[in-house]
Amino acid sequence: MTVIYDSFGVPGNCRGCGGKTHWHINGDYPLCPKCMRELVCEVKNLAERGFLNFDGDA
């Protein structure tokens, strides 16, 4: 599972690995493409196994 550390919360740095990125979640949560893909895959896997339920606009 991807763990996102706030210690990498420097503008322009990924919160997953600390590398440079221009990708953001909700405009203020930077993630590089690799960490973004890992996060999305993990959320998808949790949902498929019934650990997550989406309500509203997911």
Z-matrix of the N, CA and C atoms (Angstrom, degrees):
N
C 1 1.446
C 2 1.521 1 109.46
N 3 1.299 2 116.71 1 140.11
C 4 1.461 3 122.06 2 179.05
C 5 1.520 4 109.79 3 -76.43
N 6 1.317 5 116.06 4 129.01
C 7 1.460 6 121.17 5 175.15
C 8 1.517 7 107.30 6 -110.56
N 9 1.319 8 116.41 7 128.65
C 10 1.458 9 121.01 8 -177.01
C 11 1.518 10 108.47 9 -106.74
N 12 1.317 11 116.12 10 117.80
C 13 1.457 12 121.99 11 -174.89
C 14 1.521 13 111.12 12 -97.14
N 15 1.333 14 116.59 13 132.77
C 16 1.457 15 120.73 14 178.62
C 17 1.521 16 112.56 15 -70.33
N 18 1.332 17 118.52 16 -15.92
C 19 1.466 18 120.23 17 179.10
C 20 1.525 19 111.48 18 -64.65
N 21 1.335 20 117.20 19 -18.06
C 22 1.460 21 120.95 20 177.08
C 23 1.524 22 111.34 21 -92.15
N 24 1.330 23 117.20 22 9.39
C 25 1.454 24 121.42 23 -174.12
C 26 1.515 25 114.22 24 -73.10
N 27 1.311 26 117.44 25 47.11
C 28 1.461 27 123.31 26 176.29
C 29 1.524 28 107.39 27 -93.34
N 30 1.331 29 119.31 28 134.68
C 31 1.467 30 119.61 29 179.68
C 32 1.532 31 111.95 30 -51.14
N 33 1.322 32 116.53 31 127.04
C 34 1.458 33 121.74 32 179.46
C 35 1.513 34 114.36 33 88.77
N 36 1.350 35 118.13 34 -1.87
C 37 1.460 36 121.15 35 177.97
C 38 1.526 37 110.45 36 -110.36
N 39 1.332 38 115.62 37 141.55
C 40 1.456 39 122.25 38 178.24
C 41 1.526 40 110.08 39 -66.55
N 42 1.321 41 116.87 40 136.61
C 43 1.462 42 120.41 41 176.92
C 44 1.520 43 111.69 42 -81.80
N 45 1.318 44 118.23 43 -7.58
C 46 1.455 45 121.56 44 177.79
C 47 1.517 46 112.74 45 -89.18
N 48 1.351 47 116.46 46 -44.52
C 49 1.466 48 120.11 47 -175.20
C 50 1.520 49 113.32 48 -126.10
N 51 1.320 50 117.94 49 -11.52
C 52 1.464 51 121.00 50 179.62
C 53 1.512 52 115.00 51 89.81
N 54 1.338 53 117.16 52 -4.55
C 55 1.463 54 120.93 53 -179.39
C 56 1.520 55 112.32 54 -75.53
N 57 1.315 56 115.76 55 165.93
C 58 1.467 57 121.43 56 178.87
C 59 1.527 58 110.26 57 -69.47
N 60 1.322 59 116.18 58 141.11
C 61 1.458 60 120.56 59 178.46
C 62 1.517 61 110.70 60 -157.22
N 63 1.334 62 115.67 61 159.54
C 64 1.457 63 121.03 62 172.65
C 65 1.528 64 110.35 63 -119.50
N 66 1.326 65 117.86 64 4.00
C 67 1.458 66 122.24 65 177.91
C 68 1.523 67 109.29 66 -83.24
N 69 1.332 68 117.07 67 142.53
C 70 1.458 69 121.59 68 179.11
C 71 1.527 70 110.52 69 -141.19
N 72 1.331 71 116.15 70 147.69
C 73 1.455 72 122.61 71 170.62
C 74 1.523 73 106.34 72 -99.23
N 75 1.304 74 117.16 73 128.32
C 76 1.467 75 122.78 74 -179.32
C 77 1.521 76 112.52 75 54.85
N 78 1.320 77 117.06 76 26.80
C 79 1.455 78 121.33 77 173.64
C 80 1.508 79 116.24 78 80.84
N 81 1.344 80 118.93 79 -13.09
C 82 1.461 81 118.83 80 -176.03
C 83 1.524 82 114.31 81 -137.98
N 84 1.325 83 118.64 82 10.28
C 85 1.461 84 121.39 83 -178.61
C 86 1.524 85 108.71 84 -121.39
N 87 1.340 86 117.97 85 92.30
C 88 1.467 87 120.75 86 -172.69
C 89 1.531 88 113.90 87 -72.62
N 90 1.326 89 115.69 88 132.97
C 91 1.459 90 123.09 89 173.41
C 92 1.518 91 108.77 90 -141.34
N 93 1.335 92 116.59 91 140.61
C 94 1.463 93 120.15 92 175.51
C 95 1.535 94 108.33 93 -76.84
N 96 1.334 95 118.63 94 165.24
C 97 1.468 96 121.01 95 -179.02
C 98 1.531 97 113.09 96 -55.93
N 99 1.333 98 118.05 97 -39.77
C 100 1.470 99 121.28 98 -179.04
C 101 1.526 100 111.06 99 -64.36
N 102 1.333 101 117.08 100 -47.76
C 103 1.466 102 120.73 101 -179.65
C 104 1.522 103 111.49 102 -69.10
N 105 1.324 104 117.11 103 -35.09
C 106 1.465 105 121.20 104 176.81
C 107 1.527 106 109.44 105 -62.29
N 108 1.332 107 117.19 106 -44.55
C 109 1.464 108 121.82 107 179.75
C 110 1.532 109 110.16 108 -63.19
N 111 1.346 110 117.50 109 -43.30
C 112 1.459 111 121.05 110 179.13
C 113 1.526 112 111.18 111 -62.35
N 114 1.323 113 116.63 112 -42.71
C 115 1.461 114 121.09 113 -179.99
C 116 1.525 115 110.95 114 -63.89
N 117 1.323 116 117.00 115 -46.29
C 118 1.465 117 121.01 116 -179.65
C 119 1.526 118 110.56 117 -63.61
N 120 1.327 119 117.65 118 -42.07
C 121 1.470 120 121.12 119 179.48
C 122 1.525 121 110.95 120 -64.24
N 123 1.326 122 117.36 121 -40.69
C 124 1.461 123 120.70 122 179.71
C 125 1.527 124 111.14 123 -66.40
N 126 1.323 125 117.17 124 -42.65
C 127 1.465 126 120.61 125 177.69
C 128 1.527 127 110.10 126 -62.73
N 129 1.336 128 116.79 127 -42.38
C 130 1.469 129 121.09 128 178.54
C 131 1.529 130 110.62 129 -61.91
N 132 1.331 131 117.32 130 -44.27
C 133 1.460 132 121.16 131 179.74
C 134 1.527 133 111.46 132 -63.41
N 135 1.332 134 117.16 133 -42.17
C 136 1.464 135 120.49 134 178.31
C 137 1.524 136 110.99 135 -63.35
N 138 1.324 137 116.70 136 -40.37
C 139 1.462 138 120.70 137 179.30
C 140 1.528 139 110.95 138 -65.92
N 141 1.329 140 117.08 139 -41.55
C 142 1.462 141 121.03 140 -179.42
C 143 1.525 142 111.46 141 -65.04
N 144 1.334 143 117.20 142 -31.24
C 145 1.465 144 121.11 143 179.58
C 146 1.528 145 112.43 144 -86.86
N 147 1.341 146 117.14 145 1.01
C 148 1.454 147 120.74 146 175.94
C 149 1.515 148 115.40 147 85.81
N 150 1.333 149 117.70 148 11.86
C 151 1.459 150 120.72 149 -179.89
C 152 1.524 151 112.71 150 -85.83
N 153 1.327 152 117.21 151 -15.07
C 154 1.464 153 121.51 152 178.97
C 155 1.519 154 109.20 153 -125.71
N 156 1.305 155 115.09 154 141.12
C 157 1.464 156 121.11 155 173.45
C 158 1.510 157 107.41 156 -123.16
N 159 1.318 158 117.00 157 130.40
C 160 1.456 159 121.80 158 -179.72
C 161 1.520 160 109.36 159 -99.84
N 162 1.318 161 115.89 160 128.86
C 163 1.459 162 121.95 161 175.84
C 164 1.516 163 108.71 162 -120.26
N 165 1.324 164 116.83 163 141.32
C 166 1.459 165 120.06 164 176.71
C 167 1.510 166 111.88 165 74.34
N 168 1.321 167 116.15 166 -141.78
C 169 1.464 168 122.46 167 -177.52
C 170 1.513 169 110.16 168 -84.48
N 171 1.314 170 116.97 169 92.52
C 172 1.462 171 120.29 170 -179.69
C 173 1.496 172 110.10 171 -101.31
